[in-house]
Amino acid sequence: MVPKNLRPLVPYLKRHRFGLLLGALCVLLTNAISVQFPRVIQHAVDDLNQNITAPILAKYALLIVAVFAVKGVFQFLTRWIVIGISRVIEFDLRNDLFAHLERLSYSFYQRNRTGDIMAKATNDLNAVRMLLGPAIMYSANTIVFTALALFYMLRMSPMLTLYAFLPLPIASIVIQYFGRRIHERFERIQAMFSDISARAQENFSGARVIRAYVQEESEIIAFENANQEYIRRSLKLVRLMGMLWPTLELMLGIAIVIVLWLGGREVIGGQMQVNLVSYLGTRTTMHLSGSMTVGQFAAFNTYMMQLTWPVIALGWVINIFQRGTASMVRIQEIFSQQPEIADLDNGATGAPPVRPAGDARLSTRDISGEIEFCNLNFAYNGTQVLKDVNLRIPAGSSLAIVGPTGSGKTTLVNLIPRIYDADPGTVLIDGRPIRQFPLDTLRRQIGFVPQETFLFSDTIRENIAYGIAQEDGEATPADIQAAADAANIAQDIESFPEGYNTTVGERGITLSGGQKQRTAIARALLRNPSILILDDALSSVDTNTEDKILNHLREIMQGRTTIFISHRVSTVRNADSIAVLHQGRIVEQGTHDQLIARNGYYTDLYNKQLLEEELAEV
């Protein structure tokens, strides 16, 4: 019966059932050979007690060497097969975990710290691998050897075997008690390791902020405190393990003492041949009756000594098993999470999917780009963000969205690529509910540049080329150059010593804010999207650069839908339509001239920015 916490591993084990069967056969053969060693000792002692000759010595010496040689071969095969399978399962499990993380919705990463996820994908995964490899192998060895040894020990002396295993019930109680405590303590250790990983990750990512606010010393102290807590929890587990092994060894020691005392008495009372030399020089032989020979007694004690390592290994296996179980619970927490946003036939959670009559979902990749919001209401955790939004963006047109911070601008555009899901039927593309489009089809037709620019720790070339999906082939140097020209970043790139092969560092740390934004725009333009969304993506560039980028965009996005969010009137004034969002509602909509004539929020924003520009020139 597989424990509930380990049932998710059953499919992985089933994939390797033939390999595990072969490993089990090797375990059986290893221990079948190993239990022959005490039997060789038994016959050797009995034979040598009667007649000591060089050929007899050589015979038993060769037998012992042969036993250990054959045992070594099968022991190697056991390790190679079982440990190898555990590595393959670790490989599969890590790939499946990463693939699952890639499918999870954006909200999952808002709820969980990156360091915690990393700890589960590394430290916890390694603990599970130890459970699947060494724990299984040593458990099998212990069970098989104990069973085989018990068989031979019972044949030699059932009563002595019973006495030898008297401490077993006490040992089982000890194992159960320590196993439960180990599981609890290891869970706390892994939780603390996640905290340390998260703190380290945040410090490395926020290194510039820490230095800017001169918080290096306080962060070092905080990390040291977290590390001390981790050590404290680890030492509590070490103390527990330090008590477990000596306790098990004590149980074994008691069993050996019982065997020596009672078995020795059996031998003394058994049939022995004692040669006595009398004072007169005569030789007398005395025969006694009993049930155990000296050879059997030696073999029995050898079995007891051979059981020493399995008993010690049992304590180690308990430790590994409890660690692996605790880690599997933590990993399963990720696997139990389901994408909140998925295709219709993937069973997306939330509101029921809308299906058009006679059609389950669209399969075409062609999207014209007409977008419509119909009576849209959207809330985060019960807090209303968008209220009764009705907006239509014709295909091939441009829409600018302006409004104060927190008005819902970013939320609105995030609903288009389904980063968040709105109520069914409230967001339409080309006249169809957005949920009818497969996610990959929808998102490949959208070039999205979010507020927070993210670049990978790679070259500029690879960051721009990331805009092309792998199945669409590789981006040519000419395509990358054209996208960089359109984003007005080509000149900056060519001024770098290594040009497009310049490594930008983590999150593009070696580039300025404007350079990062323009690189991200180039990445979005490279995919030649039907819909381009720029979420305040020009905030870090100067007005002259902004004008150049917008002029390029007007040429490139001719006949395509463009949506951009901005706080600058200079950015939005030439858009086909401008929507003003305030407290989640569209309060104004029209062209630049129409909105100025209304003398509302947009006019106030325009006049304020004109004043700022005049003051800047003074």
VEXDREN-2710 file (C-alpha; in Angstrom, 1 decimal):
% VEXDREN-2710
k/r/px/py/pz
1/MET/0.0/0.0/0.0
2/VAL/1.6/3.3/-1.1
3/PRO/1.3/6.1/1.4
4/LYS/-1.1/8.9/0.4
5/ASN/1.6/11.5/0.2
6/LEU/3.7/9.4/-2.2
7/ARG/0.9/8.4/-4.6
8/PRO/1.8/11.1/-7.1
9/LEU/5.1/9.2/-7.6
10/VAL/3.4/5.9/-8.7
11/PRO/3.1/6.9/-12.4
12/TYR/6.9/7.7/-12.5
13/LEU/7.7/4.3/-10.9
14/LYS/5.4/2.5/-13.3
15/ARG/7.3/3.9/-16.3
16/HIS/10.4/2.1/-14.9
17/ARG/8.7/-1.1/-13.6
18/PHE/10.9/-3.4/-15.7
19/GLY/14.0/-1.7/-14.5
20/LEU/12.8/-1.8/-10.9
21/LEU/12.0/-5.6/-11.4
22/LEU/15.6/-6.1/-12.6
23/GLY/16.9/-4.1/-9.7
24/ALA/14.8/-6.2/-7.3
25/LEU/16.2/-9.4/-8.9
26/CYS/19.7/-8.0/-8.3
27/VAL/18.8/-7.2/-4.7
28/LEU/17.6/-10.7/-4.2
29/LEU/20.8/-12.2/-5.7
30/THR/23.0/-9.9/-3.7
31/ASN/21.5/-10.9/-0.4
32/ALA/21.1/-14.6/-1.4
33/ILE/24.9/-14.6/-1.9
34/SER/25.6/-12.5/1.2
35/VAL/23.8/-14.9/3.5
36/GLN/26.0/-17.7/2.3
37/PHE/29.1/-16.2/4.0
38/PRO/28.0/-17.3/7.6
39/ARG/27.3/-20.7/6.2
40/VAL/30.8/-20.9/4.8
41/ILE/32.1/-19.8/8.2
42/GLN/30.0/-22.5/9.9
43/HIS/31.4/-25.4/7.8
44/ALA/34.9/-24.0/8.0
45/VAL/34.9/-23.8/11.8
46/ASP/33.3/-27.3/12.2
47/ASP/35.8/-28.8/9.7
48/LEU/38.8/-27.1/11.1
49/ASN/37.8/-28.2/14.6
50/GLN/38.2/-31.8/13.4
51/ASN/41.1/-31.7/10.9
52/ILE/43.2/-28.7/10.0
53/THR/45.0/-29.0/6.7
54/ALA/46.3/-26.5/4.1
55/PRO/44.0/-27.6/1.3
56/ILE/41.0/-27.2/3.7
57/LEU/42.2/-23.7/4.5
58/ALA/42.6/-22.8/0.9
59/LYS/39.2/-24.2/0.0
60/TYR/37.3/-22.0/2.5
61/ALA/39.5/-19.0/1.7
62/LEU/38.6/-19.3/-2.0
63/LEU/34.9/-19.8/-1.1
64/ILE/34.9/-16.6/1.0
65/VAL/36.6/-14.7/-1.9
66/ALA/34.1/-16.1/-4.4
67/VAL/31.1/-15.1/-2.2
68/PHE/32.3/-11.5/-1.9
69/ALA/33.2/-11.3/-5.6
70/VAL/29.8/-12.4/-6.8
71/LYS/28.1/-10.3/-4.2
72/GLY/30.1/-7.3/-5.3
73/VAL/29.0/-7.8/-8.9
74/PHE/25.3/-7.9/-8.1
75/GLN/25.7/-5.1/-5.5
76/PHE/27.1/-2.9/-8.3
77/LEU/24.3/-3.8/-10.6
78/THR/21.8/-3.0/-7.9
79/ARG/23.2/0.5/-7.3
80/TRP/23.6/1.2/-11.0
81/ILE/20.0/0.2/-11.8
82/VAL/18.1/1.6/-8.8
83/ILE/20.1/4.8/-8.3
84/GLY/20.1/5.3/-12.1
85/ILE/16.3/5.0/-12.2
86/SER/16.0/7.5/-9.3
87/ARG/18.1/10.0/-11.4
88/VAL/15.9/9.4/-14.4
89/ILE/12.7/10.0/-12.3
90/GLU/14.3/13.1/-10.9
91/PHE/14.9/14.3/-14.4
92/ASP/11.3/13.5/-15.4
93/LEU/9.9/15.1/-12.2
94/ARG/12.0/18.2/-12.6
95/ASN/10.8/18.6/-16.3
96/ASP/7.2/18.0/-15.3
97/LEU/7.4/20.5/-12.5
98/PHE/9.0/23.2/-14.7
99/ALA/6.4/22.5/-17.4
100/HIS/3.6/22.8/-14.9
101/LEU/5.0/26.0/-13.5
102/GLU/5.1/27.4/-17.1
103/ARG/1.4/26.7/-17.5
104/LEU/0.3/28.3/-14.2
105/SER/-1.4/31.6/-14.4
106/TYR/0.2/34.9/-13.6
107/SER/-1.7/35.1/-10.3
108/PHE/0.1/32.1/-8.9
109/TYR/3.4/34.0/-9.1
110/GLN/1.8/37.0/-7.4
111/ARG/0.8/34.7/-4.4
112/ASN/4.1/32.8/-4.2
113/ARG/7.7/33.9/-3.7
114/THR/10.2/33.1/-6.3
115/GLY/12.7/31.8/-3.7
116/ASP/10.1/29.5/-2.2
117/ILE/9.4/28.0/-5.7
118/MET/13.2/27.7/-6.4
119/ALA/13.7/25.8/-3.1
120/LYS/11.0/23.3/-4.0
121/ALA/12.4/22.8/-7.4
122/THR/15.9/22.1/-6.1
123/ASN/16.3/21.1/-2.4
124/ASP/12.9/19.4/-2.1
125/LEU/13.3/17.6/-5.5
126/ASN/16.7/16.2/-4.3
127/ALA/15.1/14.9/-1.1
128/VAL/12.5/13.1/-3.2
129/ARG/15.2/11.6/-5.4
130/MET/17.0/10.3/-2.3
131/LEU/13.7/8.6/-1.3
132/LEU/13.3/7.0/-4.7
133/GLY/17.0/5.8/-4.9
134/PRO/18.9/5.1/-1.7
135/ALA/15.8/4.7/0.5
136/ILE/14.2/2.1/-1.8
137/MET/17.5/0.3/-2.3
138/TYR/18.5/0.1/1.3
139/SER/15.0/-0.8/2.4
140/ALA/14.9/-3.7/-0.1
141/ASN/18.3/-4.9/1.0
142/THR/17.3/-4.7/4.7
143/ILE/14.0/-6.6/4.1
144/VAL/15.5/-9.3/1.9
145/PHE/18.6/-9.9/3.9
146/THR/16.7/-10.0/7.2
147/ALA/14.2/-12.5/5.8
148/LEU/16.9/-14.8/4.4
149/ALA/19.0/-14.5/7.5
150/LEU/16.0/-15.3/9.6
151/PHE/15.3/-18.4/7.6
152/TYR/18.8/-19.8/8.3
153/MET/18.8/-18.7/11.9
154/LEU/15.5/-20.5/12.6
155/ARG/17.0/-23.6/11.1
156/MET/19.9/-23.5/13.4
157/SER/18.0/-22.6/16.6
158/PRO/14.4/-21.4/16.7
159/MET/14.6/-20.5/20.4
160/LEU/17.8/-18.5/20.1
161/THR/16.3/-16.7/17.1
162/LEU/13.2/-15.8/19.1
163/TYR/15.5/-14.4/21.9
164/ALA/17.6/-12.5/19.3
165/PHE/14.5/-10.7/18.0
166/LEU/12.9/-9.9/21.3
167/PRO/13.9/-6.2/21.1
168/LEU/12.1/-5.9/17.7
169/PRO/8.8/-4.6/19.1
170/ILE/10.6/-1.9/21.1
171/ALA/12.6/-1.0/18.0
172/SER/9.3/-0.6/16.0
173/ILE/7.9/1.7/18.6
174/VAL/11.1/3.8/18.6
175/ILE/11.1/3.9/14.8
176/GLN/7.5/5.1/14.7
177/TYR/8.1/7.8/17.3
178/PHE/11.3/9.1/15.7
179/GLY/9.8/8.9/12.2
180/ARG/6.9/11.2/13.1
181/ARG/9.2/13.7/14.8
182/ILE/11.7/13.7/11.9
183/HIS/8.9/14.4/9.4
184/GLU/7.6/17.4/11.4
185/ARG/11.1/18.9/11.9
186/PHE/12.1/18.4/8.3
187/GLU/9.0/20.3/7.1
188/ARG/10.0/23.2/9.3
189/ILE/13.6/23.0/8.0
190/GLN/12.4/23.1/4.4
191/ALA/10.1/26.1/5.1
192/MET/13.0/28.0/6.6
193/PHE/15.2/27.1/3.6
194/SER/12.5/28.6/1.4
195/ASP/12.6/31.8/3.4
196/ILE/16.4/31.9/3.1
197/SER/16.2/31.3/-0.7
198/ALA/13.5/34.0/-1.1
199/ARG/15.5/36.5/0.9
200/ALA/18.7/35.8/-1.1
201/GLN/16.8/36.1/-4.4
202/GLU/15.2/39.4/-3.4
203/ASN/18.6/40.8/-2.3
204/PHE/20.3/39.8/-5.5
205/SER/17.5/41.2/-7.6
206/GLY/17.2/44.4/-5.6
207/ALA/21.0/45.0/-5.2
208/ARG/20.8/48.5/-6.5
209/VAL/18.0/49.5/-4.2
210/ILE/19.8/48.1/-1.2
211/ARG/23.0/50.0/-2.0
212/ALA/21.1/53.2/-2.8
213/TYR/19.5/53.1/0.7
214/VAL/22.7/51.9/2.4
215/GLN/20.9/48.8/3.8
216/GLU/23.7/46.3/3.2
217/GLU/24.5/45.9/6.9
218/SER/20.9/45.4/7.9
219/GLU/20.3/42.9/5.1
220/ILE/23.4/41.0/6.2
221/ILE/22.1/40.9/9.8
222/ALA/18.6/39.8/8.6
223/PHE/20.1/37.1/6.5
224/GLU/22.4/35.9/9.3
225/ASN/19.3/35.7/11.7
226/ALA/17.4/33.7/9.1
227/ASN/20.5/31.4/8.6
228/GLN/20.8/31.0/12.4
229/GLU/17.2/29.9/12.6
230/TYR/17.8/27.4/9.8
231/ILE/20.8/26.0/11.7
232/ARG/18.9/25.9/14.9
233/ARG/16.1/23.9/13.3
234/SER/18.6/21.6/11.5
235/LEU/20.5/20.9/14.8
236/LYS/17.2/19.9/16.4
237/LEU/16.9/17.3/13.6
238/VAL/20.5/16.3/14.0
239/ARG/20.0/15.7/17.7
240/LEU/16.9/13.6/16.9
241/MET/18.9/11.5/14.5
242/GLY/21.7/11.3/17.0
243/MET/19.3/9.7/19.4
244/LEU/17.8/7.4/16.8
245/TRP/20.9/5.5/15.6
246/PRO/22.3/4.8/19.1
247/THR/18.9/3.6/20.2
248/LEU/18.7/1.2/17.3
249/GLU/22.3/0.1/17.9
250/LEU/21.4/-0.5/21.6
251/MET/18.6/-2.7/20.5
252/LEU/21.0/-4.7/18.3
253/GLY/23.6/-4.8/21.1
254/ILE/21.0/-6.3/23.5
255/ALA/20.1/-8.9/20.9
256/ILE/23.8/-9.8/20.5
257/VAL/24.3/-10.1/24.2
258/ILE/21.3/-12.4/24.4
259/VAL/22.7/-14.6/21.6
260/LEU/26.2/-14.8/23.2
261/TRP/24.8/-15.7/26.6
262/LEU/22.2/-18.2/25.6
263/GLY/23.9/-19.5/22.5
264/GLY/27.2/-19.9/24.4
265/ARG/25.3/-22.0/27.0
266/GLU/23.9/-24.2/24.1
267/VAL/27.3/-24.8/22.7
268/ILE/28.8/-25.6/26.1
269/GLY/25.9/-28.1/26.7
270/GLY/26.2/-29.4/23.1
271/GLN/28.1/-32.2/21.6
272/MET/31.8/-31.3/21.9
273/GLN/34.9/-33.3/21.7
274/VAL/37.3/-32.2/24.5
275/ASN/40.8/-33.7/24.6
276/LEU/42.0/-34.0/28.1
277/VAL/45.6/-34.8/29.0
278/SER/45.9/-36.5/32.4
279/TYR/48.8/-36.2/34.7
280/LEU/49.8/-39.8/33.7
281/GLY/50.0/-38.7/30.0
282/THR/47.0/-40.8/28.9
283/ARG/44.5/-39.3/26.4
284/THR/40.8/-39.3/27.2
285/THR/37.8/-38.2/25.0
286/MET/34.5/-37.0/26.6
287/HIS/31.2/-36.8/24.7
288/LEU/28.4/-34.5/25.7
289/SER/24.9/-34.1/24.2
290/GLY/23.4/-30.8/22.8
291/SER/21.9/-29.1/19.7
292/MET/24.4/-26.4/18.4
293/THR/27.9/-26.9/17.1
294/VAL/30.7/-24.3/17.4
295/GLY/30.4/-23.7/13.7
296/GLN/26.7/-23.0/14.0
297/PHE/27.3/-20.7/16.9
298/ALA/29.9/-18.8/14.9
299/ALA/27.5/-18.6/11.9
300/PHE/24.6/-17.4/14.1
301/ASN/26.8/-14.6/15.5
302/THR/28.0/-13.7/12.0
303/TYR/24.4/-13.3/11.0
304/MET/23.8/-11.0/13.9
305/MET/26.9/-9.0/13.0
306/GLN/25.7/-8.8/9.4
307/LEU/22.4/-7.4/10.6
308/THR/24.2/-4.5/12.2
309/TRP/24.4/-2.5/9.0
310/PRO/20.7/-3.1/7.9
311/VAL/19.6/-1.9/11.4
312/ILE/21.8/1.2/11.1
313/ALA/20.6/1.7/7.5
314/LEU/17.0/1.4/8.7
315/GLY/17.5/4.5/10.8
316/TRP/19.1/6.3/7.8
317/VAL/16.2/5.1/5.6
318/ILE/13.6/6.4/8.0
319/ASN/15.4/9.8/7.9
320/ILE/15.4/9.8/4.1
321/PHE/11.9/8.6/3.9
322/GLN/10.5/11.3/6.2
323/ARG/12.5/14.0/4.4
324/GLY/11.3/12.8/1.0
325/THR/7.7/12.5/2.1
326/ALA/7.8/16.1/3.6
327/SER/9.4/17.4/0.4
328/MET/6.9/15.5/-1.8
329/VAL/4.1/17.2/0.1
330/ARG/5.6/20.6/-0.7
331/ILE/6.2/19.8/-4.4
332/GLN/2.6/18.4/-4.6
333/GLU/1.4/21.8/-3.4
334/ILE/2.6/23.2/-6.8
335/PHE/1.2/20.2/-8.9
336/SER/-2.1/20.6/-7.2
337/GLN/-2.4/24.2/-8.5
338/GLN/-4.3/24.4/-11.7
339/PRO/-4.1/27.2/-14.3
340/GLU/-6.9/29.7/-13.7
341/ILE/-6.7/30.6/-17.3
342/ALA/-6.8/27.8/-19.9
343/ASP/-8.3/26.6/-23.2
344/LEU/-11.9/25.5/-23.1
345/ASP/-11.2/21.8/-23.3
346/ASN/-8.5/22.1/-20.6
347/GLY/-11.2/22.8/-18.0
348/ALA/-10.4/26.4/-17.1
349/THR/-11.6/27.3/-13.7
350/GLY/-13.9/30.2/-13.0
351/ALA/-16.9/31.1/-15.1
352/PRO/-18.3/28.6/-17.6
353/PRO/-16.8/29.0/-21.1
354/VAL/-18.9/30.5/-23.9
355/ARG/-19.2/28.4/-26.9
356/PRO/-20.6/29.5/-30.3
357/ALA/-23.3/27.4/-31.9
358/GLY/-21.9/24.5/-33.7
359/ASP/-18.3/25.4/-32.9
360/ALA/-16.3/24.4/-29.8
361/ARG/-13.4/26.8/-30.3
362/LEU/-11.5/28.6/-33.1
363/SER/-8.5/26.9/-34.6
364/THR/-7.4/29.7/-37.0
365/ARG/-4.3/31.8/-36.3
366/ASP/-5.7/34.7/-38.3
367/ILE/-6.9/37.6/-36.2
368/SER/-8.0/40.9/-37.7
369/GLY/-7.6/42.8/-34.5
370/GLU/-11.1/44.2/-33.7
371/ILE/-11.5/44.4/-30.0
372/GLU/-14.7/45.1/-28.0
373/PHE/-15.4/45.4/-24.3
374/CYS/-19.2/44.9/-23.6
375/ASN/-20.6/45.8/-20.2
376/LEU/-17.2/44.8/-18.6
377/ASN/-16.9/44.6/-14.9
378/PHE/-13.8/43.2/-13.3
379/ALA/-12.7/42.8/-9.7
380/TYR/-9.5/41.6/-7.8
381/ASN/-10.3/39.6/-4.7
382/GLY/-13.7/41.3/-4.4
383/THR/-12.4/44.8/-5.1
384/GLN/-14.0/46.4/-8.1
385/VAL/-11.4/47.7/-10.6
386/LEU/-13.4/48.1/-13.8
387/LYS/-17.0/49.2/-13.9
388/ASP/-19.4/49.0/-16.9
389/VAL/-16.7/49.5/-19.5
390/ASN/-18.1/49.6/-23.1
391/LEU/-15.4/50.2/-25.7
392/ARG/-14.9/49.2/-29.3
393/ILE/-11.5/49.4/-31.1
394/PRO/-11.9/48.8/-34.9
395/ALA/-9.3/46.5/-36.5
396/GLY/-6.3/48.4/-37.7
397/SER/-7.0/51.5/-35.6
398/SER/-5.0/53.0/-32.7
399/LEU/-6.4/53.6/-29.2
400/ALA/-4.7/55.5/-26.4
401/ILE/-5.7/55.1/-22.8
402/VAL/-5.0/57.8/-20.2
403/GLY/-6.1/58.2/-16.7
404/PRO/-4.7/58.7/-13.1
405/THR/-2.7/56.0/-11.4
406/GLY/-5.0/53.1/-10.2
407/SER/-7.8/53.9/-12.6
408/GLY/-7.6/50.4/-14.2
409/LYS/-5.6/51.1/-17.4
410/THR/-3.2/48.1/-17.0
411/THR/-6.0/45.8/-15.9
412/LEU/-8.0/46.6/-19.0
413/VAL/-5.2/45.8/-21.5
414/ASN/-4.2/42.6/-19.5
415/LEU/-7.7/41.2/-20.2
416/ILE/-6.9/41.1/-24.0
417/PRO/-4.1/38.4/-23.9
418/ARG/-6.0/36.8/-21.0
419/ILE/-3.4/37.4/-18.4
420/TYR/-6.6/37.8/-16.3
421/ASP/-10.0/36.4/-17.3
422/ALA/-13.0/38.6/-17.5
423/ASP/-16.6/37.4/-17.3
424/PRO/-17.6/35.3/-20.4
425/GLY/-18.8/37.4/-23.3
426/THR/-17.5/40.7/-22.0
427/VAL/-14.3/40.8/-24.1
428/LEU/-14.6/40.1/-27.8
429/ILE/-12.0/39.8/-30.6
430/ASP/-13.3/40.0/-34.2
431/GLY/-16.8/39.7/-32.8
432/ARG/-16.2/36.4/-31.0
433/PRO/-15.8/35.8/-27.2
434/ILE/-12.1/35.8/-26.4
435/ARG/-12.3/32.4/-24.7
436/GLN/-13.1/30.7/-28.0
437/PHE/-9.5/31.4/-29.2
438/PRO/-6.8/28.9/-28.1
439/LEU/-4.4/30.6/-25.8
440/ASP/-1.4/30.0/-28.0
441/THR/-3.3/31.3/-31.1
442/LEU/-4.4/34.4/-29.3
443/ARG/-1.1/35.3/-27.7
444/ARG/1.0/34.7/-30.8
445/GLN/-1.1/37.4/-32.5
446/ILE/-0.4/40.0/-29.7
447/GLY/2.8/42.0/-29.1
448/PHE/2.7/43.0/-25.5
449/VAL/5.1/45.3/-23.7
450/PRO/4.2/45.5/-20.0
451/GLN/4.9/48.3/-17.6
452/GLU/7.7/46.5/-15.9
453/THR/10.3/45.7/-18.6
454/PHE/11.9/42.3/-18.3
455/LEU/15.0/41.2/-20.2
456/PHE/16.7/37.9/-19.9
457/SER/20.3/37.4/-18.8
458/ASP/21.4/37.0/-22.4
459/THR/22.6/38.9/-25.4
460/ILE/20.5/41.8/-26.9
461/ARG/20.2/39.7/-30.1
462/GLU/18.6/36.8/-28.1
463/ASN/16.3/39.1/-26.2
464/ILE/14.9/40.6/-29.4
465/ALA/14.7/37.2/-31.1
466/TYR/12.6/36.0/-28.2
467/GLY/9.7/37.6/-29.9
468/ILE/9.6/34.8/-32.4
469/ALA/8.0/31.5/-31.3
470/GLN/10.3/28.5/-31.6
471/GLU/8.0/26.7/-33.9
472/ASP/8.0/29.7/-36.3
473/GLY/11.7/29.3/-36.9
474/GLU/14.7/31.5/-36.1
475/ALA/14.7/35.3/-36.5
476/THR/17.2/36.4/-39.2
477/PRO/19.7/39.1/-38.5
478/ALA/17.8/41.3/-41.0
479/ASP/14.6/40.8/-39.1
480/ILE/16.3/41.7/-35.7
481/GLN/17.9/44.8/-37.3
482/ALA/14.5/45.9/-38.7
483/ALA/12.8/45.5/-35.3
484/ALA/15.6/47.4/-33.6
485/ASP/15.4/50.2/-36.1
486/ALA/11.6/50.5/-35.6
487/ALA/12.1/50.7/-31.8
488/ASN/14.9/53.3/-32.3
489/ILE/17.4/51.1/-30.4
490/ALA/19.6/50.0/-33.3
491/GLN/22.0/53.0/-33.0
492/ASP/22.5/52.4/-29.3
493/ILE/23.2/48.7/-29.9
494/GLU/25.7/49.4/-32.6
495/SER/27.6/51.7/-30.3
496/PHE/28.2/48.9/-27.8
497/PRO/31.6/47.1/-28.2
498/GLU/30.0/43.8/-28.9
499/GLY/26.9/45.2/-30.7
500/TYR/24.0/42.7/-30.8
501/ASN/26.1/40.2/-28.9
502/THR/26.3/42.4/-25.8
503/THR/25.1/40.6/-22.7
504/VAL/22.6/42.7/-20.8
505/GLY/22.9/41.1/-17.4
506/GLU/20.1/40.0/-15.1
507/ARG/16.8/41.8/-16.0
508/GLY/18.8/44.0/-18.4
509/ILE/20.7/45.7/-15.5
510/THR/23.5/47.0/-17.8
511/LEU/21.0/49.0/-19.9
512/SER/19.3/52.3/-19.1
513/GLY/15.6/52.3/-18.5
514/GLY/14.9/53.7/-22.0
515/GLN/17.2/51.2/-23.6
516/LYS/15.4/48.4/-21.9
517/GLN/12.0/49.7/-22.9
518/ARG/13.1/50.1/-26.6
519/THR/14.6/46.6/-26.6
520/ALA/11.3/45.2/-25.3
521/ILE/9.4/47.1/-28.0
522/ALA/11.7/45.6/-30.6
523/ARG/11.0/42.2/-29.2
524/ALA/7.2/42.8/-29.6
525/LEU/7.5/44.2/-33.1
526/LEU/9.6/41.3/-34.3
527/ARG/6.6/38.9/-34.1
528/ASN/4.7/41.1/-36.5
529/PRO/1.5/41.1/-34.3
530/SER/-2.0/41.8/-35.3
531/ILE/-2.5/43.6/-32.0
532/LEU/0.3/45.7/-30.3
533/ILE/-0.1/46.7/-26.7
534/LEU/2.3/49.2/-25.1
535/ASP/1.6/49.6/-21.4
536/ASP/3.4/52.9/-20.6
537/ALA/6.3/51.5/-22.6
538/LEU/7.7/54.9/-23.5
539/SER/7.8/56.4/-20.1
540/SER/11.6/56.2/-19.8
541/VAL/12.5/57.7/-23.2
542/ASP/12.8/61.4/-24.0
543/THR/10.2/63.1/-26.2
544/ASN/12.4/63.2/-29.3
545/THR/13.0/59.5/-29.1
546/GLU/9.3/59.0/-28.4
547/ASP/8.4/60.8/-31.6
548/LYS/10.8/58.7/-33.7
549/ILE/9.4/55.5/-32.2
550/LEU/5.8/56.5/-32.7
551/ASN/6.5/57.5/-36.3
552/HIS/8.0/54.1/-37.0
553/LEU/5.0/52.4/-35.2
554/ARG/2.6/54.2/-37.4
555/GLU/4.3/52.8/-40.5
556/ILE/4.8/49.3/-39.2
557/MET/1.3/49.0/-37.6
558/GLN/-0.5/50.3/-40.6
559/GLY/-3.7/48.1/-40.8
560/ARG/-3.0/46.6/-37.4
561/THR/-4.5/47.4/-34.0
562/THR/-2.4/49.4/-31.6
563/ILE/-3.2/50.2/-28.0
564/PHE/-0.9/52.2/-25.8
565/ILE/-1.2/53.5/-22.3
566/SER/0.6/56.7/-21.4
567/HIS/0.6/59.7/-19.1
568/ARG/2.0/62.0/-21.8
569/VAL/-0.4/63.9/-24.0
570/SER/2.4/64.1/-26.6
571/THR/2.3/60.3/-26.9
572/VAL/-1.5/59.9/-27.3
573/ARG/-2.5/63.0/-29.3
574/ASN/-2.1/61.4/-32.7
575/ALA/-4.1/58.2/-31.8
576/ASP/-7.3/57.5/-33.8
577/SER/-9.2/57.5/-30.5
578/ILE/-8.4/58.3/-26.9
579/ALA/-10.2/56.8/-23.9
580/VAL/-10.0/58.4/-20.4
581/LEU/-10.3/56.0/-17.5
582/HIS/-11.2/57.3/-14.1
583/GLN/-12.0/55.1/-11.1
584/GLY/-12.5/52.1/-13.4
585/ARG/-15.0/53.9/-15.7
586/ILE/-14.5/55.4/-19.2
587/VAL/-15.4/59.0/-18.5
588/GLU/-14.3/60.5/-21.9
589/GLN/-13.6/59.2/-25.4
590/GLY/-12.8/60.8/-28.7
591/THR/-9.9/62.3/-30.7
592/HIS/-7.4/64.7/-29.2
593/ASP/-9.3/67.7/-30.6
594/GLN/-12.7/66.5/-29.5
595/LEU/-11.5/65.9/-25.9
596/ILE/-9.8/69.3/-25.7
597/ALA/-13.1/70.9/-26.8
598/ARG/-15.0/69.1/-23.9
599/ASN/-12.8/70.9/-21.3
600/GLY/-12.8/67.8/-19.0
601/TYR/-10.2/65.6/-17.4
602/TYR/-8.2/65.3/-20.6
603/THR/-8.1/69.0/-21.0
604/ASP/-6.8/69.5/-17.5
605/LEU/-4.1/66.9/-18.1
606/TYR/-3.1/68.6/-21.4
607/ASN/-2.9/72.1/-19.8
608/LYS/-1.0/70.8/-16.8
609/GLN/1.6/69.2/-19.1
610/LEU/1.9/72.3/-21.2
611/LEU/2.6/74.3/-18.1
612/GLU/5.3/71.8/-17.0
613/GLU/7.0/72.0/-20.4
614/GLU/7.0/75.8/-20.2
615/LEU/8.5/75.8/-16.8
616/ALA/11.1/73.3/-17.9
617/GLU/12.2/75.7/-20.7
618/VAL/12.6/78.6/-18.3
END
